[in-house]
Amino acid sequence: MENISFATAWAYCFHTTSYVLWLIGAALASVGIIYALVRNYKRNQNWSNGNSLLLFIAICIFVAALLARPGEIAANTTKEQFSKGIIIGY
């Protein structure tokens, strides 16, 4: 009962439309936050701790969208299930 590799799960996810749309949405949200932070910095020439926190959150949103679904599939799907086309994840 060996689980599939993370790379296999990631390759499967990139072939699903829902995952790609989720990544695009997360990327747009992250880029929007970063763009607003850069604009605010250029206007005020002040980078506060709140801006650092928002930047961290923007990066976390994208990384979570990138890794959560393949990680869930890799942890719950065995090689036998994957060969039969049974994918366990959300």
C-alpha positions in Angstrom: 0.0 0.0 0.0 2.4 2.6 -1.2 1.2 6.1 -1.9 1.8 7.9 -5.2 4.5 10.4 -5.3 3.9 14.1 -5.0 5.2 14.7 -8.5 2.6 12.2 -9.9 -0.2 13.9 -7.9 1.0 17.3 -9.1 1.0 16.1 -12.7 -2.5 14.8 -12.3 -3.7 18.1 -10.8 -2.3 20.2 -13.6 -4.5 18.3 -16.0 -7.6 19.2 -14.2 -9.4 22.4 -15.1 -10.5 23.2 -11.5 -7.0 23.1 -10.2 -5.7 25.4 -12.9 -8.5 27.8 -12.4 -7.9 27.8 -8.6 -4.2 28.6 -9.2 -5.1 31.4 -11.6 -7.5 32.9 -9.0 -4.9 32.6 -6.2 -2.2 34.1 -8.4 -4.5 37.0 -9.4 -5.3 37.6 -5.7 -1.7 37.5 -4.7 -0.5 39.8 -7.5 -3.3 42.2 -6.7 -2.2 42.4 -3.1 1.4 42.8 -4.0 0.6 45.5 -6.6 -1.4 47.5 -4.0 1.5 47.2 -1.6 4.0 48.4 -4.2 1.8 51.3 -5.2 1.3 52.3 -1.6 5.1 52.1 -0.9 5.8 54.3 -4.0 3.3 56.8 -2.8 4.3 57.0 0.9 7.9 55.7 0.9 7.1 53.9 4.1 7.1 50.1 4.6 5.5 49.1 7.9 5.1 45.8 9.6 1.5 45.6 8.4 2.7 45.7 4.8 5.1 42.9 5.6 2.3 40.9 7.0 0.1 41.5 3.9 3.0 40.4 1.7 3.5 37.2 3.7 -0.3 36.5 3.4 -0.2 37.1 -0.3 2.7 34.6 -0.7 0.9 32.1 1.6 -2.3 32.2 -0.5 -0.4 31.3 -3.6 1.7 28.6 -2.0 -1.3 27.0 -0.3 -3.2 26.9 -3.6 -0.2 25.4 -5.3 0.6 22.7 -2.8 -2.6 21.8 -0.9 -4.5 19.7 -3.5 -1.5 17.7 -4.8 -0.4 17.0 -1.2 -3.8 15.8 -0.3 -4.0 13.5 -3.3 -0.5 12.2 -2.8 -1.2 11.4 0.9 -4.5 9.6 0.3 -4.1 7.8 -3.0 -2.2 4.5 -3.4 -0.5 3.4 -6.5 -3.1 0.6 -7.0 -5.9 3.1 -6.7 -4.2 5.5 -9.1 -3.7 2.8 -11.7 -7.4 2.1 -11.6 -8.3 5.8 -12.0 -9.4 6.2 -8.4 -8.1 9.6 -7.0 -8.7 10.3 -3.4 -8.5 13.9 -2.4 -10.7 17.0 -2.4 
